[in-house]
């Protein structure tokens, strides 16, 4: 899901948490161009490891590094504090 703000967008993934259960680790996006339909990163839960696929193409401008220390935010606030990356 992309939350648009002018020419920039914030990538959030409310569905990644819904299907995998309690998230215990997030492999954050890398600082390189994002490609629609390609893996942006992954999440690890008590059930499985799942890729997160990018909904858009573009340059990554910011990564939510707070998820490295608190991956459980993806379960509790996927539309707010648990955004994955921002592109512009």
N, CA, C and O atoms as a GROMACS GRO file, in nm:
protein
  352
    1UNK      N    1   0.084  -0.115   0.000
    1UNK     CA    2   0.000   0.000   0.000
    1UNK      C    3   0.089   0.123   0.000
    1UNK      O    4   0.190   0.128   0.071
    2UNK      N    5   0.053   0.223  -0.080
    2UNK     CA    6   0.129   0.347  -0.088
    2UNK      C    7   0.040   0.461  -0.040
    2UNK      O    8  -0.070   0.480  -0.091
    3UNK      N    9   0.090   0.536   0.056
    3UNK     CA   10   0.020   0.655   0.106
    3UNK      C   11   0.084   0.774   0.037
    3UNK      O   12   0.198   0.809   0.066
    4UNK      N   13   0.010   0.839  -0.055
    4UNK     CA   14   0.064   0.948  -0.135
    4UNK      C   15   0.064   1.079  -0.058
    4UNK      O   16  -0.027   1.109   0.019
    5UNK      N   17   0.172   1.157  -0.081
    5UNK     CA   18   0.183   1.290  -0.023
    5UNK      C   19   0.255   1.376  -0.126
    5UNK      O   20   0.378   1.389  -0.122
    6UNK      N   21   0.180   1.436  -0.218
    6UNK     CA   22   0.240   1.513  -0.326
    6UNK      C   23   0.316   1.420  -0.420
    6UNK      O   24   0.260   1.323  -0.471
    7UNK      N   25   0.444   1.450  -0.442
    7UNK     CA   26   0.527   1.368  -0.530
    7UNK      C   27   0.594   1.253  -0.456
    7UNK      O   28   0.665   1.173  -0.518
    8UNK      N   29   0.574   1.244  -0.325
    8UNK     CA   30   0.636   1.139  -0.245
    8UNK      C   31   0.533   1.035  -0.205
    8UNK      O   32   0.412   1.061  -0.208
    9UNK      N   33   0.581   0.919  -0.168
    9UNK     CA   34   0.492   0.814  -0.122
    9UNK      C   35   0.553   0.736  -0.007
    9UNK      O   36   0.675   0.720   0.000
   10UNK      N   37   0.468   0.689   0.083
   10UNK     CA   38   0.512   0.606   0.195
   10UNK      C   39   0.458   0.466   0.174
   10UNK      O   40   0.338   0.448   0.155
   11UNK      N   41   0.547   0.368   0.177
   11UNK     CA   42   0.506   0.229   0.158
   11UNK      C   43   0.480   0.166   0.294
   11UNK      O   44   0.567   0.163   0.381
   12UNK      N   45   0.360   0.116   0.309
   12UNK     CA   46   0.318   0.046   0.430
   12UNK      C   47   0.267  -0.091   0.388
   12UNK      O   48   0.230  -0.110   0.273
   13UNK      N   49   0.265  -0.185   0.480
   13UNK     CA   50   0.222  -0.320   0.445
   13UNK      C   51   0.129  -0.378   0.550
   13UNK      O   52   0.170  -0.462   0.631
   14UNK      N   53   0.003  -0.335   0.550
   14UNK     CA   54  -0.090  -0.390   0.649
   14UNK      C   55  -0.119  -0.537   0.628
   14UNK      O   56  -0.154  -0.607   0.723
   15UNK      N   57  -0.105  -0.587   0.506
   15UNK     CA   58  -0.136  -0.727   0.481
   15UNK      C   59  -0.024  -0.821   0.522
   15UNK      O   60  -0.049  -0.939   0.546
   16UNK      N   61   0.100  -0.772   0.531
   16UNK     CA   62   0.208  -0.865   0.567
   16UNK      C   63   0.189  -0.917   0.709
   16UNK      O   64   0.219  -1.033   0.736
   17UNK      N   65   0.142  -0.833   0.798
   17UNK     CA   66   0.122  -0.875   0.936
   17UNK      C   67   0.001  -0.966   0.951
   17UNK      O   68   0.000  -1.056   1.035
   18UNK      N   69  -0.100  -0.943   0.869
   18UNK     CA   70  -0.224  -1.018   0.883
   18UNK      C   71  -0.206  -1.168   0.856
   18UNK      O   72  -0.270  -1.251   0.920
   19UNK      N   73  -0.121  -1.202   0.761
   19UNK     CA   74  -0.110  -1.341   0.722
   19UNK      C   75  -0.003  -1.422   0.792
   19UNK      O   76  -0.006  -1.545   0.786
   20UNK      N   77   0.092  -1.357   0.856
   20UNK     CA   78   0.205  -1.432   0.910
   20UNK      C   79   0.207  -1.444   1.062
   20UNK      O   80   0.288  -1.521   1.116
   21UNK      N   81   0.123  -1.372   1.131
   21UNK     CA   82   0.121  -1.381   1.277
   21UNK      C   83   0.212  -1.279   1.341
   21UNK      O   84   0.241  -1.176   1.281
   22UNK      N   85   0.257  -1.306   1.462
   22UNK     CA   86   0.340  -1.211   1.536
   22UNK      C   87   0.478  -1.197   1.472
   22UNK      O   88   0.553  -1.294   1.461
   23UNK      N   89   0.509  -1.076   1.430
   23UNK     CA   90   0.636  -1.050   1.362
   23UNK      C   91   0.748  -1.031   1.464
   23UNK      O   92   0.733  -0.958   1.562
   24UNK      N   93   0.861  -1.101   1.440
   24UNK     CA   94   0.974  -1.096   1.532
   24UNK      C   95   1.099  -1.035   1.470
   24UNK      O   96   1.194  -1.003   1.541
   25UNK      N   97   1.102  -1.018   1.336
   25UNK     CA   98   1.218  -0.962   1.268
   25UNK      C   99   1.174  -0.902   1.136
   25UNK      O  100   1.086  -0.955   1.069
   26UNK      N  101   1.236  -0.788   1.099
   26UNK     CA  102   1.209  -0.724   0.970
   26UNK      C  103   1.341  -0.704   0.898
   26UNK      O  104   1.434  -0.644   0.952
   27UNK      N  105   1.349  -0.753   0.775
   27UNK     CA  106   1.462  -0.726   0.688
   27UNK      C  107   1.425  -0.599   0.612
   27UNK      O  108   1.342  -0.603   0.521
   28UNK      N  109   1.486  -0.488   0.649
   28UNK     CA  110   1.448  -0.359   0.594
   28UNK      C  111   1.490  -0.344   0.448
   28UNK      O  112   1.583  -0.410   0.402
   29UNK      N  113   1.419  -0.256   0.376
   29UNK     CA  114   1.456  -0.228   0.237
   29UNK      C  115   1.599  -0.177   0.228
   29UNK      O  116   1.651  -0.118   0.323
   30UNK      N  117   1.662  -0.199   0.114
   30UNK     CA  118   1.798  -0.151   0.091
   30UNK      C  119   1.793  -0.015   0.022
   30UNK      O  120   1.691   0.022  -0.036
   31UNK      N  121   1.903   0.057   0.029
   31UNK     CA  122   1.910   0.188  -0.034
   31UNK      C  123   1.941   0.174  -0.182
   31UNK      O  124   2.053   0.199  -0.225
   32UNK      N  125   1.845   0.133  -0.258
   32UNK     CA  126   1.861   0.123  -0.402
   32UNK      C  127   1.725   0.143  -0.468
   32UNK      O  128   1.624   0.149  -0.398
   33UNK      N  129   1.722   0.154  -0.599
   33UNK     CA  130   1.591   0.173  -0.662
   33UNK      C  131   1.496   0.057  -0.630
   33UNK      O  132   1.535  -0.060  -0.627
   34UNK      N  133   1.375   0.092  -0.608
   34UNK     CA  134   1.264   0.003  -0.578
   34UNK      C  135   1.198  -0.038  -0.709
   34UNK      O  136   1.176   0.047  -0.795
   35UNK      N  137   1.167  -0.162  -0.728
   35UNK     CA  138   1.100  -0.207  -0.849
   35UNK      C  139   0.965  -0.267  -0.814
   35UNK      O  140   0.956  -0.354  -0.727
   36UNK      N  141   0.862  -0.221  -0.880
   36UNK     CA  142   0.728  -0.273  -0.856
   36UNK      C  143   0.725  -0.424  -0.878
   36UNK      O  144   0.775  -0.473  -0.979
   37UNK      N  145   0.668  -0.496  -0.782
   37UNK     CA  146   0.656  -0.640  -0.792
   37UNK      C  147   0.778  -0.717  -0.745
   37UNK      O  148   0.774  -0.840  -0.736
   38UNK      N  149   0.887  -0.648  -0.714
   38UNK     CA  150   1.008  -0.713  -0.664
   38UNK      C  151   1.012  -0.705  -0.512
   38UNK      O  152   0.944  -0.622  -0.451
   39UNK      N  153   1.092  -0.791  -0.453
   39UNK     CA  154   1.102  -0.794  -0.307
   39UNK      C  155   1.163  -0.664  -0.254
   39UNK      O  156   1.268  -0.619  -0.300
   40UNK      N  157   1.095  -0.605  -0.158
   40UNK     CA  158   1.140  -0.483  -0.093
   40UNK      C  159   1.214  -0.516   0.036
   40UNK      O  160   1.298  -0.439   0.081
   41UNK      N  161   1.182  -0.630   0.093
   41UNK     CA  162   1.239  -0.676   0.219
   41UNK      C  163   1.162  -0.800   0.261
   41UNK      O  164   1.093  -0.861   0.180
   42UNK      N  165   1.175  -0.837   0.386
   42UNK     CA  166   1.100  -0.954   0.434
   42UNK      C  167   1.067  -0.938   0.581
   42UNK      O  168   1.128  -0.858   0.653
   43UNK      N  169   0.971  -1.016   0.624
   43UNK     CA  170   0.934  -1.021   0.765
   43UNK      C  171   0.943  -1.165   0.812
   43UNK      O  172   0.912  -1.258   0.739
   44UNK      N  173   0.985  -1.181   0.936
   44UNK     CA  174   0.992  -1.313   0.996
   44UNK      C  175   0.896  -1.314   1.114
   44UNK      O  176   0.898  -1.225   1.199
   45UNK      N  177   0.814  -1.417   1.117
   45UNK     CA  178   0.720  -1.431   1.228
   45UNK      C  179   0.745  -1.564   1.296
   45UNK      O  180   0.836  -1.638   1.259
   46UNK      N  181   0.663  -1.594   1.395
   46UNK     CA  182   0.674  -1.723   1.462
   46UNK      C  183   0.631  -1.835   1.368
   46UNK      O  184   0.660  -1.952   1.394
   47UNK      N  185   0.560  -1.802   1.259
   47UNK     CA  186   0.512  -1.902   1.164
   47UNK      C  187   0.602  -1.921   1.043
   47UNK      O  188   0.623  -2.034   0.999
   48UNK      N  189   0.656  -1.810   0.986
   48UNK     CA  190   0.726  -1.820   0.858
   48UNK      C  191   0.804  -1.693   0.829
   48UNK      O  192   0.793  -1.593   0.900
   49UNK      N  193   0.884  -1.699   0.722
   49UNK     CA  194   0.950  -1.581   0.666
   49UNK      C  195   0.878  -1.550   0.536
   49UNK      O  196   0.857  -1.639   0.453
   50UNK      N  197   0.841  -1.422   0.518
   50UNK     CA  198   0.767  -1.382   0.398
   50UNK      C  199   0.829  -1.259   0.336
   50UNK      O  200   0.869  -1.166   0.407
   51UNK      N  201   0.837  -1.258   0.203
   51UNK     CA  202   0.884  -1.140   0.132
   51UNK      C  203   0.775  -1.033   0.134
   51UNK      O  204   0.656  -1.064   0.139
   52UNK      N  205   0.818  -0.909   0.129
   52UNK     CA  206   0.729  -0.795   0.112
   52UNK      C  207   0.758  -0.742  -0.028
   52UNK      O  208   0.871  -0.705  -0.058
   53UNK      N  209   0.656  -0.739  -0.112
   53UNK     CA  210   0.673  -0.696  -0.250
   53UNK      C  211   0.635  -0.549  -0.266
   53UNK      O  212   0.534  -0.504  -0.212
   54UNK      N  213   0.715  -0.477  -0.341
   54UNK     CA  214   0.692  -0.335  -0.360
   54UNK      C  215   0.572  -0.309  -0.450
   54UNK      O  216   0.561  -0.370  -0.557
   55UNK      N  217   0.482  -0.221  -0.409
   55UNK     CA  218   0.367  -0.187  -0.492
   55UNK      C  219   0.400  -0.084  -0.600
   55UNK      O  220   0.319  -0.062  -0.690
   56UNK      N  221   0.517  -0.020  -0.592
   56UNK     CA  222   0.556   0.085  -0.688
   56UNK      C  223   0.705   0.077  -0.718
   56UNK      O  224   0.781   0.012  -0.645
   57UNK      N  225   0.745   0.143  -0.826
   57UNK     CA  226   0.887   0.161  -0.859
   57UNK      C  227   0.929   0.301  -0.819
   57UNK      O  228   0.847   0.393  -0.821
   58UNK      N  229   1.055   0.318  -0.784
   58UNK     CA  230   1.106   0.450  -0.750
   58UNK      C  231   1.228   0.442  -0.662
   58UNK      O  232   1.270   0.333  -0.621
   59UNK      N  233   1.285   0.557  -0.634
   59UNK     CA  234   1.403   0.566  -0.548
   59UNK      C  235   1.360   0.566  -0.402
   59UNK      O  236   1.262   0.632  -0.365
   60UNK      N  237   1.432   0.493  -0.320
   60UNK     CA  238   1.405   0.494  -0.176
   60UNK      C  239   1.471   0.617  -0.116
   60UNK      O  240   1.592   0.636  -0.130
   61UNK      N  241   1.390   0.701  -0.049
   61UNK     CA  242   1.441   0.824   0.011
   61UNK      C  243   1.464   0.809   0.161
   61UNK      O  244   1.547   0.878   0.219
   62UNK      N  245   1.389   0.718   0.223
   62UNK     CA  246   1.400   0.699   0.368
   62UNK      C  247   1.355   0.559   0.404
   62UNK      O  248   1.263   0.504   0.342
   63UNK      N  249   1.418   0.500   0.504
   63UNK     CA  250   1.384   0.367   0.554
   63UNK      C  251   1.347   0.382   0.701
   63UNK      O  252   1.411   0.457   0.774
   64UNK      N  253   1.245   0.311   0.743
   64UNK     CA  254   1.201   0.317   0.883
   64UNK      C  255   1.289   0.225   0.968
   64UNK      O  256   1.254   0.110   0.994
   65UNK      N  257   1.402   0.278   1.009
   65UNK     CA  258   1.500   0.199   1.082
   65UNK      C  259   1.452   0.159   1.222
   65UNK      O  260   1.510   0.070   1.283
   66UNK      N  261   1.348   0.224   1.272
   66UNK     CA  262   1.297   0.188   1.405
   66UNK      C  263   1.238   0.047   1.406
   66UNK      O  264   1.225  -0.013   1.513
   67UNK      N  265   1.202  -0.005   1.289
   67UNK     CA  266   1.147  -0.141   1.283
   67UNK      C  267   1.252  -0.248   1.316
   67UNK      O  268   1.216  -0.359   1.356
   68UNK      N  269   1.379  -0.215   1.302
   68UNK     CA  270   1.485  -0.311   1.335
   68UNK      C  271   1.481  -0.344   1.485
   68UNK      O  272   1.505  -0.458   1.524
   69UNK      N  273   1.450  -0.244   1.568
   69UNK     CA  274   1.444  -0.264   1.712
   69UNK      C  275   1.304  -0.299   1.762
   69UNK      O  276   1.288  -0.350   1.873
   70UNK      N  277   1.203  -0.271   1.681
   70UNK     CA  278   1.064  -0.296   1.724
   70UNK      C  279   0.980  -0.349   1.608
   70UNK      O  280   0.886  -0.283   1.565
   71UNK      N  281   1.013  -0.469   1.556
   71UNK     CA  282   0.939  -0.523   1.441
   71UNK      C  283   0.792  -0.549   1.471
   71UNK      O  284   0.710  -0.555   1.379
   72UNK      N  285   0.757  -0.564   1.599
   72UNK     CA  286   0.618  -0.590   1.636
   72UNK      C  287   0.526  -0.474   1.601
   72UNK      O  288   0.404  -0.490   1.601
   73UNK      N  289   0.583  -0.355   1.572
   73UNK     CA  290   0.500  -0.242   1.527
   73UNK      C  291   0.420  -0.277   1.403
   73UNK      O  292   0.310  -0.224   1.382
   74UNK      N  293   0.474  -0.367   1.319
   74UNK     CA  294   0.401  -0.407   1.199
   74UNK      C  295   0.269  -0.475   1.234
   74UNK      O  296   0.174  -0.468   1.156
   75UNK      N  297   0.262  -0.540   1.350
   75UNK     CA  298   0.137  -0.602   1.393
   75UNK      C  299   0.040  -0.499   1.449
   75UNK      O  300  -0.081  -0.508   1.427
   76UNK      N  301   0.092  -0.400   1.521
   76UNK     CA  302   0.004  -0.309   1.592
   76UNK      C  303  -0.028  -0.179   1.518
   76UNK      O  304  -0.134  -0.121   1.540
   77UNK      N  305   0.061  -0.132   1.430
   77UNK     CA  306   0.038  -0.003   1.366
   77UNK      C  307   0.092   0.001   1.222
   77UNK      O  308   0.176   0.084   1.191
   78UNK      N  309   0.044  -0.088   1.135
   78UNK     CA  310   0.100  -0.096   0.999
   78UNK      C  311   0.071   0.027   0.914
   78UNK      O  312   0.143   0.052   0.817
   79UNK      N  313  -0.031   0.106   0.946
   79UNK     CA  314  -0.064   0.226   0.870
   79UNK      C  315   0.003   0.350   0.924
   79UNK      O  316   0.002   0.455   0.859
   80UNK      N  317   0.062   0.341   1.043
   80UNK     CA  318   0.121   0.459   1.108
   80UNK      C  319   0.269   0.446   1.127
   80UNK      O  320   0.346   0.461   1.032
   81UNK      N  321   0.311   0.417   1.251
   81UNK     CA  322   0.453   0.412   1.285
   81UNK      C  323   0.531   0.299   1.216
   81UNK      O  324   0.654   0.302   1.215
   82UNK      N  325   0.463   0.203   1.161
   82UNK     CA  326   0.532   0.087   1.103
   82UNK      C  327   0.544   0.095   0.951
   82UNK      O  328   0.549  -0.009   0.885
   83UNK      N  329   0.549   0.215   0.895
   83UNK     CA  330   0.574   0.226   0.751
   83UNK      C  331   0.711   0.165   0.721
   83UNK      O  332   0.797   0.161   0.808
   84UNK      N  333   0.731   0.117   0.600
   84UNK     CA  334   0.855   0.049   0.563
   84UNK      C  335   0.957   0.144   0.500
   84UNK      O  336   1.072   0.152   0.544
   85UNK      N  337   0.914   0.215   0.398
   85UNK     CA  338   1.007   0.307   0.331
   85UNK      C  339   0.929   0.422   0.269
   85UNK      O  340   0.807   0.416   0.252
   86UNK      N  341   1.004   0.527   0.236
   86UNK     CA  342   0.946   0.641   0.169
   86UNK      C  343   1.024   0.663   0.040
   86UNK      O  344   1.146   0.648   0.037
   87UNK      N  345   0.953   0.696  -0.063
   87UNK     CA  346   1.019   0.725  -0.189
   87UNK      C  347   0.973   0.860  -0.241
   87UNK      O  348   0.865   0.909  -0.207
   88UNK      N  349   1.057   0.918  -0.324
   88UNK     CA  350   1.023   1.051  -0.372
   88UNK      C  351   1.061   1.070  -0.516
   88UNK      O  352   1.039   1.178  -0.572
   0.00000   0.00000   0.00000
